[in-house]
């Protein structure tokens, strides 16, 4: 290697070393952390379960108003359910209304148990629960008031899913499915 080439290579190496040394100065590298204003929708699983209990109670009250005799405003359920779940419910309410049937009596629930609570910290939280729906006091009646309640169990195990919308701690019912596994309500 010629003397000139050697000097150019050395100068290039020194310049590179100085540039790299400037990048590793005393200032620490700061990585952005989580947004301090973003917190979980619920602080604990117990809070999520309590919110689900309130949300389902409000849903049942609204549903009872729709399914009682002369209840004819199925869209009044909308504030208690997600937009995705609403069409399914409206179809069921319409079917009941068109059959000239209504629900007499009350429906209760207990045995509420948290299945899962997840929060993506960006848009929504999902709360899934198991519960026992007690329909023993609810009767299906036809237009003349005759009891046409189908044969059914008095207590039905359900798996429910709720969603928070835009980080709001008030949950909306997103789905309700009959539990097909072992009936945890009879245990």
C-alpha positions as CSV (number, residue, x, y, z in Angstrom):
1,X,0.0,0.0,0.0
2,X,1.4,3.4,-0.9
3,X,2.1,6.0,1.7
4,X,-0.7,8.2,0.3
5,X,-3.3,5.3,0.3
6,X,-2.2,4.4,3.9
7,X,-2.8,8.0,5.1
8,X,-6.2,8.2,3.4
9,X,-7.2,4.9,4.9
10,X,-6.0,6.1,8.4
11,X,-7.8,9.4,8.0
12,X,-11.0,7.7,7.0
13,X,-10.7,5.3,10.0
14,X,-10.1,8.2,12.3
15,X,-13.0,10.2,10.9
16,X,-15.3,7.2,11.3
17,X,-14.1,6.7,14.9
18,X,-14.8,10.4,15.7
19,X,-18.3,10.2,14.1
20,X,-19.1,7.0,16.0
21,X,-17.7,8.5,19.3
22,X,-20.0,11.5,18.8
23,X,-22.9,9.1,18.7
24,X,-22.1,7.5,22.0
25,X,-21.7,10.7,24.0
26,X,-22.9,11.2,27.6
27,X,-26.5,11.8,26.6
28,X,-28.6,8.7,27.2
29,X,-30.8,7.3,24.5
30,X,-34.4,8.0,25.4
31,X,-37.0,5.6,24.1
32,X,-40.6,6.6,24.2
33,X,-42.5,4.9,27.0
34,X,-46.2,4.2,27.2
35,X,-48.5,7.2,27.0
36,X,-49.0,8.2,30.7
37,X,-52.7,9.0,30.0
38,X,-53.4,5.5,28.8
39,X,-54.4,3.3,31.7
40,X,-56.4,0.1,31.7
41,X,-60.2,0.6,31.6
42,X,-60.5,-1.4,34.8
43,X,-57.9,-1.4,37.6
44,X,-58.7,-5.0,38.7
45,X,-60.5,-8.1,37.5
46,X,-63.1,-7.4,40.3
47,X,-63.8,-4.0,38.7
48,X,-64.3,-5.6,35.3
49,X,-66.7,-8.2,36.8
50,X,-68.7,-5.5,38.6
51,X,-69.0,-3.5,35.4
52,X,-70.2,-6.6,33.6
53,X,-72.8,-7.2,36.3
54,X,-74.2,-3.7,36.0
55,X,-74.2,-3.8,32.2
56,X,-76.1,-7.1,32.1
57,X,-78.6,-5.8,34.7
58,X,-79.3,-2.8,32.5
59,X,-79.6,-4.9,29.4
60,X,-82.1,-7.3,31.1
61,X,-84.3,-4.3,32.3
62,X,-84.3,-2.9,28.7
63,X,-85.0,-6.3,27.2
64,X,-87.9,-6.8,29.7
65,X,-89.5,-3.6,28.5
66,X,-89.3,-4.7,24.9
67,X,-90.6,-8.2,25.4
68,X,-93.5,-7.4,27.8
69,X,-97.1,-7.2,26.6
70,X,-97.4,-4.1,24.3
71,X,-93.6,-3.6,24.3
72,X,-92.9,-2.6,20.8
73,X,-89.7,-0.6,20.6
74,X,-86.9,-3.1,20.0
75,X,-84.4,-0.4,19.0
76,X,-84.5,0.8,22.6
77,X,-82.0,-2.0,23.4
78,X,-79.3,-0.2,21.3
79,X,-77.7,1.8,24.1
80,X,-76.9,-1.5,26.0
81,X,-75.4,-3.6,23.2
82,X,-72.6,-3.3,20.6
83,X,-73.4,-2.3,17.0
84,X,-72.4,-5.7,15.8
85,X,-74.7,-7.5,18.2
86,X,-77.8,-5.3,17.7
87,X,-79.1,-6.8,14.4
88,X,-79.2,-10.3,16.0
89,X,-81.2,-9.0,18.9
90,X,-83.6,-6.9,16.7
91,X,-84.3,-10.0,14.7
92,X,-85.2,-12.0,17.9
93,X,-87.4,-9.2,19.2
94,X,-89.2,-8.8,15.9
95,X,-89.8,-12.6,15.7
96,X,-91.4,-12.5,19.2
97,X,-93.5,-9.5,18.3
98,X,-94.6,-10.9,15.0
99,X,-95.7,-14.2,16.7
100,X,-98.0,-12.1,18.9
101,X,-96.2,-13.5,22.0
102,X,-94.7,-11.7,25.0
103,X,-92.8,-12.5,28.2
104,X,-94.6,-12.2,31.5
105,X,-92.7,-12.4,34.8
106,X,-89.1,-11.6,35.6
107,X,-85.7,-13.0,34.6
108,X,-82.8,-12.9,37.1
109,X,-79.2,-13.9,37.1
110,X,-76.5,-15.0,39.6
111,X,-73.3,-17.0,39.7
112,X,-71.4,-14.3,37.8
113,X,-67.9,-15.5,37.3
114,X,-65.1,-13.7,35.3
115,X,-63.8,-15.8,32.4
116,X,-61.4,-13.3,30.9
117,X,-60.6,-9.6,31.0
118,X,-58.3,-8.2,28.3
119,X,-57.4,-4.6,27.5
120,X,-55.4,-3.6,24.5
121,X,-54.8,-0.1,26.0
122,X,-55.7,1.5,22.6
123,X,-59.4,1.3,22.0
124,X,-61.3,-1.2,23.9
125,X,-61.5,-3.8,26.7
126,X,-63.2,-7.1,26.5
127,X,-64.8,-8.8,29.5
128,X,-66.1,-12.3,29.2
129,X,-68.2,-13.9,32.0
130,X,-70.1,-17.0,32.9
131,X,-73.5,-16.6,34.6
132,X,-76.6,-18.5,35.5
133,X,-79.8,-17.0,34.0
134,X,-82.9,-17.8,36.1
135,X,-86.0,-17.9,33.8
136,X,-88.1,-19.9,36.3
137,X,-90.5,-16.9,36.9
138,X,-90.7,-15.9,33.2
139,X,-93.6,-17.2,31.1
140,X,-94.1,-16.9,27.4
141,X,-97.7,-15.9,26.6
142,X,-99.7,-15.7,23.4
143,X,-102.0,-12.8,22.4
144,X,-104.8,-14.2,24.5
145,X,-102.6,-14.5,27.6
146,X,-102.3,-18.3,27.4
147,X,-99.1,-19.7,28.7
148,X,-97.2,-21.2,25.8
149,X,-93.8,-21.4,27.5
150,X,-91.7,-24.1,25.8
151,X,-90.2,-26.9,27.8
152,X,-86.9,-25.6,29.1
153,X,-84.6,-25.6,32.1
154,X,-85.3,-23.0,34.7
155,X,-81.7,-22.0,35.0
156,X,-79.6,-21.6,31.9
157,X,-75.7,-21.3,31.9
158,X,-74.5,-18.5,29.6
159,X,-71.2,-17.2,28.4
160,X,-71.4,-13.4,27.8
161,X,-68.9,-11.0,26.2
162,X,-68.9,-7.3,26.9
163,X,-66.9,-4.5,25.2
164,X,-65.9,-1.1,26.3
165,X,-66.1,1.5,23.5
166,X,-63.5,4.3,23.3
167,X,-62.0,3.4,26.7
168,X,-65.4,4.0,28.5
169,X,-65.8,1.9,31.6
170,X,-69.5,1.3,30.9
171,X,-69.7,-2.0,29.1
172,X,-71.9,-3.0,26.2
173,X,-73.2,-6.6,25.7
174,X,-71.4,-8.0,22.6
175,X,-72.6,-11.6,22.7
176,X,-74.6,-14.1,24.7
177,X,-74.2,-17.8,24.1
178,X,-75.7,-20.8,25.9
179,X,-72.9,-22.7,27.5
180,X,-72.6,-26.1,25.9
181,X,-70.2,-27.7,28.4
182,X,-71.0,-29.0,31.9
183,X,-73.8,-27.0,33.4
184,X,-72.0,-25.0,36.0
185,X,-75.3,-23.7,37.3
186,X,-76.2,-27.1,38.8
187,X,-73.0,-27.6,40.7
